[in-house]
Amino acid sequence: MAQAEVGIIGGSGLYQMAGLEAARSVSLTTPFGRPSDAFRLGTLEGRKVAFLARHGRGHTLSPSEINFRANIYAMKKLGVERILSVSAVGSLREELRPGEMVLPLQFFDRTRQRVSTFFGGGVVAHIGFADPVCGEVVAALAHGCEESGVVFHRGGTYLCMEGPAFSTKAESITYRAWGMDIIGMTNLQEAKLAREAEICYATLAMVTDYDCWHPDHDAVTVEQIIGYLNRNAANAQKILRAAVQALPRERRCKCGQALAHAILTDPKKIPARTRKRLALLLAKYLKDGRKP
């Protein structure tokens, strides 16, 4: 039986989820190593929830050090079908102000050192990723923002940079010219891996700064970001509670069948070691050695 149905990934400033009833900690291992921290499992608004601090409690992991594969695989192992991801971001648009929320619908990858797939090692799969977030989860987060009275913007593109340094002015100005809307360091890999794991995914992006393109905000500082994170933390908690409550009990999206037509490898050619490592993802498609 699944230990959780909804996963929450807390980013910078959100290291715990208030209101979890009957909460307990669970440490997991995966074929890809250990997740960022122990999971906190409990009940939130009548739903079984698994909370994970992306950077670890105490913020010990930089963006490039996060074991994204272990984090998402562990969510799948717990039975999670939907992930609500909270992330601090910089704004590349005047109208997206610090203190507000953004629900991006697209991602743009500018990372260089990240592994963004479970596959390889003898099995090839190409997921569809044209629409990288789940509409049902976005709708629930939008409802949560409305219920909480928080200013939010639905849509836009999240540019995922490598970090840990913030952008140069030249980069920031270029990203604006490309039509990007917000910038962060973590959510692209989560979204790709969640899709491969057939888990619904969407981002609640908390705007903390104007990056460094804005003439009145020519530098980003950790002190500035922490100030907005502290003010946003209470809002994020309210939004998440309302969003979890608003999620439909049954999934009507296509996220749960993302691998149905994605696996190209002949099942007979998949090495036993790889088949075992990815059994959690592949088993339903490799019954009796045949694809459906």
C-alpha positions in Angstrom: 0.0 0.0 0.0 1.2 3.5 -0.9 2.6 5.5 2.1 1.8 8.8 0.3 -0.2 10.1 -2.6 1.1 13.7 -2.8 4.7 14.7 -2.6 5.9 18.2 -1.6 9.4 19.3 -2.3 10.4 22.3 -0.3 13.1 24.6 -1.6 15.1 27.4 -0.1 13.3 28.7 3.0 10.8 25.8 3.2 12.4 23.0 5.1 9.3 21.6 6.8 5.6 21.4 6.2 3.4 22.8 9.0 0.2 21.0 9.8 1.2 17.4 9.0 -0.8 15.2 11.2 0.6 11.9 12.6 4.0 12.9 11.1 6.9 10.5 11.1 10.3 10.5 9.5 11.3 7.8 6.9 14.8 7.4 5.5 15.0 5.7 2.1 17.7 4.3 -0.2 17.3 4.0 -4.0 19.3 2.5 -6.8 20.6 6.0 -7.4 21.7 6.7 -3.9 20.2 8.6 -1.0 17.7 11.4 -1.3 18.4 14.9 0.0 17.1 14.1 3.5 14.6 11.9 5.4 11.0 12.2 4.3 8.3 13.5 6.6 5.2 11.5 6.1 1.8 12.4 7.4 -1.7 13.6 6.6 -2.5 17.0 5.3 -6.1 18.1 4.6 -7.1 14.4 4.6 -4.4 13.4 2.0 -1.3 11.2 2.6 1.6 13.5 2.0 5.4 13.0 1.8 7.5 16.1 2.4 11.2 16.4 1.3 13.6 19.3 1.9 15.3 19.6 -1.5 18.6 21.1 -0.1 18.4 19.1 3.1 17.3 20.5 6.5 19.9 23.2 7.3 20.4 23.8 3.6 23.5 21.6 3.1 23.3 20.8 -0.6 24.0 23.2 -3.4 21.8 22.9 -6.6 24.5 20.9 -8.4 24.9 18.5 -5.5 21.3 17.5 -5.2 20.6 13.9 -6.1 17.5 14.6 -8.2 17.2 11.0 -9.4 17.2 9.6 -5.8 14.6 12.3 -4.7 12.1 11.5 -7.5 12.7 7.7 -7.4 12.1 7.7 -3.6 8.8 9.6 -4.2 7.8 6.9 -6.6 8.8 4.3 -4.1 6.5 5.9 -1.5 3.6 5.7 -3.9 3.4 9.4 -4.7 1.4 10.3 -7.9 1.6 14.1 -7.7 4.5 16.4 -6.8 4.1 20.1 -5.7 7.5 21.7 -5.9 8.3 25.0 -4.1 11.2 27.0 -5.4 12.8 30.4 -4.9 13.3 32.3 -8.2 14.6 35.5 -9.6 12.3 37.6 -11.8 13.2 38.5 -15.3 10.1 40.7 -15.8 9.1 44.0 -14.2 5.5 42.7 -13.6 6.7 39.6 -11.6 7.5 41.3 -8.4 9.4 40.0 -5.3 6.9 38.5 -2.9 4.6 37.2 -5.6 4.1 33.7 -6.9 4.5 32.3 -10.4 3.1 29.0 -11.8 5.4 28.4 -14.8 4.2 26.2 -17.6 7.5 25.9 -19.4 11.2 25.2 -18.6 14.4 26.1 -20.4 17.6 24.2 -19.5 20.9 26.1 -19.0 22.5 23.5 -16.7 25.7 21.7 -17.6 26.5 19.1 -14.8 23.1 17.5 -14.2 21.8 14.0 -14.9 18.1 14.4 -16.0 17.1 10.9 -16.9 16.7 7.5 -15.2 17.4 5.7 -18.5 20.6 4.4 -20.1 22.6 1.4 -19.2 21.0 -0.6 -22.0 17.5 0.8 -22.1 16.5 3.9 -24.1 13.3 5.9 -23.5 12.2 9.2 -25.0 9.4 10.8 -23.1 7.2 13.6 -24.5 8.0 16.8 -22.7 6.4 19.5 -24.8 4.2 20.4 -21.9 6.4 19.7 -18.8 3.9 20.4 -16.0 0.6 18.8 -15.1 -2.4 21.0 -15.7 -4.3 19.4 -12.8 -1.6 20.3 -10.4 -1.2 23.8 -11.8 -4.9 24.3 -11.3 -4.7 23.1 -7.7 -1.8 25.5 -7.0 -3.7 28.4 -8.6 -6.7 27.6 -6.4 -4.4 27.6 -3.4 -3.1 31.0 -4.3 -6.6 32.4 -4.8 -7.8 30.9 -1.5 -4.7 32.4 0.3 -5.2 35.9 -1.2 -1.6 35.8 -2.7 -0.8 37.6 -5.9 0.2 35.1 -8.5 0.9 34.7 -12.2 -0.1 31.6 -14.1 2.2 30.9 -17.1 5.7 31.8 -18.2 9.0 30.0 -18.6 11.4 29.0 -15.8 15.0 29.1 -16.9 17.1 26.6 -15.0 20.7 27.7 -14.6 23.6 25.7 -13.1 24.6 28.0 -10.3 25.6 28.2 -7.5 26.7 31.8 -8.5 23.9 34.1 -9.6 23.8 35.5 -13.2 26.1 38.0 -14.7 24.3 41.1 -16.0 25.1 40.0 -19.6 23.4 36.6 -18.9 20.4 38.2 -17.2 19.8 40.7 -20.0 20.2 37.9 -22.6 17.7 35.7 -20.8 15.2 38.6 -20.9 15.8 39.0 -24.6 15.1 35.3 -25.1 11.7 35.7 -23.5 12.4 33.9 -20.2 10.3 35.0 -17.2 11.9 33.6 -14.0 15.2 32.0 -13.2 16.1 29.3 -10.7 18.5 26.4 -10.2 16.6 23.2 -9.5 13.2 22.5 -11.1 14.1 21.4 -14.7 15.6 18.1 -13.5 12.7 17.4 -11.2 10.2 18.0 -13.9 11.9 15.6 -16.4 12.5 12.9 -13.9 8.9 13.1 -12.6 7.6 12.7 -16.1 9.8 9.6 -16.6 8.5 8.3 -13.3 4.9 9.0 -14.5 4.3 11.4 -11.6 2.4 14.6 -12.1 4.5 17.7 -11.4 4.2 21.5 -11.1 6.1 24.4 -9.6 5.1 27.0 -7.1 7.8 29.6 -7.7 8.4 32.3 -5.0 9.9 35.5 -6.5 12.6 36.8 -4.2 14.5 39.3 -6.4 14.9 40.9 -9.9 18.0 39.0 -10.7 20.6 41.6 -11.7 19.1 43.1 -14.9 16.9 45.7 -13.1 18.5 49.2 -12.9 17.2 49.5 -9.3 18.4 46.0 -8.3 21.8 45.6 -9.7 22.9 42.7 -7.5 21.3 39.7 -5.9 22.3 39.0 -2.3 21.5 36.1 0.0 20.4 38.6 2.7 17.8 40.0 0.3 16.6 36.6 -0.7 16.2 35.4 2.8 14.1 38.4 3.7 11.6 37.6 1.0 11.8 33.8 1.7 10.8 34.4 5.4 7.9 36.6 4.3 6.8 34.1 1.7 7.1 30.9 3.8 3.8 31.4 5.6 2.0 32.1 2.3 3.6 29.0 0.7 2.3 26.9 3.6 -1.2 28.2 3.1 -1.1 27.7 -0.6 0.1 24.1 -0.3 -2.6 23.2 2.2 -5.4 24.6 -0.1 -3.8 23.0 -3.2 -3.5 19.6 -1.6 -7.2 19.7 -0.6 -8.1 20.8 -4.1 -6.4 18.0 -6.0 -8.8 15.6 -7.6 -8.9 12.2 -6.1 -8.5 10.5 -9.5 -5.9 11.6 -12.1 -7.4 12.4 -15.4 -4.2 13.6 -17.0 -1.8 11.7 -19.2 1.2 11.9 -16.8 0.5 8.3 -15.5 1.1 6.9 -19.0 4.2 8.9 -20.0 6.2 5.7 -20.7 3.6 3.8 -22.6 5.1 4.7 -26.0 8.5 6.0 -24.9 10.6 2.8 -24.5 12.5 2.0 -27.8 14.6 -0.8 -26.6 13.7 -4.4 -27.4 12.8 -5.9 -23.9 14.9 -8.9 -24.7 18.0 -6.7 -25.0 17.6 -4.9 -21.7 20.3 -6.1 -19.3 19.1 -7.9 -16.2 20.9 -5.4 -13.9 19.2 -2.5 -15.6 15.8 -4.2 -15.6 16.2 -4.8 -11.8 17.3 -1.2 -11.1 14.4 0.3 -13.0 11.8 -2.3 -12.1 9.7 0.4 -10.3 9.3 2.3 -13.5 9.4 -0.5 -16.1 7.6 -3.5 -14.6 4.2 -2.7 -16.0 5.6 -2.3 -19.5 7.8 -5.4 -19.5 5.5 -8.1 -18.4 6.5 -11.4 -19.8 9.3 -9.7 -21.7 6.8 -7.9 -24.0 5.9 -4.2 -24.3 2.1 -3.5 -24.2 
